[in-house]
Amino acid sequence: MTDQSEVYQIDAVGLVCPLPILRFKKRIRDLPSGTEVEFLADDPSGRKDLQALCEITGHQVKWIREENAGVLRYRIRLA
């Protein structure tokens, strides 16, 4: 049984479009379905881009929280 408290984290703070989404796609490539991922980014277009990617791939955006200095923290469950 997998421990649900384990979350894979991807930090894309400081990267600008399209690099945050490219980093996300590369880092999740070998992760199993159902993995919980926290993705951190501060790119202004990142929110829309990540939501579009999740719609296409079937990943679920569970929540989005704003951190300090404009950083957004996303919790995503991989399809």
C-alpha positions, 0 to 999 in steps of 0.5 A: 500500500502506498503512503498517501502522505508522500507527495512528489514535488516539482519546483519551477519557480523562476522559470518562464513559459514554456519551461515550467510546463516542460519541467512538469511533463519531464518530471512526471513521465515515469511516475505512476498513475495516482501519484500526488504532485506538488508543483511550484511556479511563479510564471504568470501564464503558468496557471492557465497552461497547467490547467490546460495540460491537465484537461488534455491529459486527465490529471486532476488539479486538486487545489491551488494555493498562493504562497509568498512572492507570487508563487503558486503551489498546485496539488495534482493527482496524475491520471 
